[in-house]
Amino acid sequence: MKKETIRDRRITCLISEEEERIIEHYLRKYKITNRSRWMRETILAFIMKNLEQDYPTLFTEQDMRR
């Protein structure tokens, strides 16, 4: 049985007209119809990528390059 995710938290941000045009152009170009899902997945993918890069290691990057 798959557990359904309940999304009941809202995040709001303001963007400029130019940023909105860029986003709308991208959505049309790639035929994305669910803007909310796209934004959520895009934001979370960016966060997960950064968290993976920031994961603590035993050695610094400089030590590993030696």
C-alpha positions as semicolon CSV with decimal commas, in nm:
position;residue;x (nm);y (nm);z (nm)
1;M;0,000;0,000;0,000
2;K;0,144;0,335;-0,108
3;K;0,124;0,612;0,148
4;E;-0,029;0,926;-0,002
5;T;0,155;1,251;0,059
6;I;-0,066;1,524;0,195
7;R;0,053;1,868;0,093
8;D;-0,108;2,114;0,326
9;R;0,175;2,368;0,368
10;R;0,199;2,672;0,145
11;I;0,510;2,866;0,046
12;T;0,471;3,199;-0,129
13;C;0,731;3,410;-0,305
14;L;0,724;3,718;-0,523
15;I;0,890;3,738;-0,863
16;S;0,939;4,014;-1,117
17;E;0,753;4,034;-1,448
18;E;1,070;3,932;-1,631
19;E;1,115;3,626;-1,409
20;E;0,754;3,534;-1,469
21;R;0,801;3,561;-1,848
22;I;1,108;3,335;-1,826
23;I;0,919;3,075;-1,623
24;E;0,613;3,086;-1,850
25;H;0,833;3,052;-2,160
26;Y;1,007;2,748;-2,008
27;L;0,676;2,585;-1,914
28;R;0,536;2,636;-2,265
29;K;0,856;2,517;-2,435
30;Y;0,865;2,192;-2,238
31;K;0,486;2,151;-2,230
32;I;0,469;2,150;-1,850
33;T;0,108;2,181;-1,740
34;N;0,141;2,132;-1,365
35;R;0,337;2,440;-1,259
36;S;0,306;2,368;-0,888
37;R;0,451;2,019;-0,924
38;W;0,732;2,149;-1,147
39;M;0,829;2,422;-0,898
40;R;0,822;2,181;-0,605
41;E;1,034;1,921;-0,786
42;T;1,277;2,184;-0,919
43;I;1,330;2,344;-0,579
44;L;1,368;2,012;-0,398
45;A;1,609;1,876;-0,664
46;F;1,828;2,185;-0,620
47;I;1,824;2,147;-0,241
48;M;1,902;1,774;-0,253
49;K;2,194;1,834;-0,493
50;N;2,343;2,094;-0,260
51;L;2,292;1,876;0,047
52;E;2,475;1,589;-0,124
53;Q;2,765;1,820;-0,213
54;D;2,780;1,958;0,143
55;Y;2,777;1,614;0,305
56;P;3,048;1,602;0,571
57;T;3,357;1,397;0,489
58;L;3,658;1,289;0,691
59;F;3,894;1,490;0,472
60;T;3,872;1,829;0,305
61;E;3,864;1,848;-0,074
62;Q;4,219;1,987;-0,069
63;D;4,345;1,690;0,137
64;M;4,185;1,442;-0,105
65;R;4,354;1,608;-0,405
66;R;4,705;1,549;-0,261
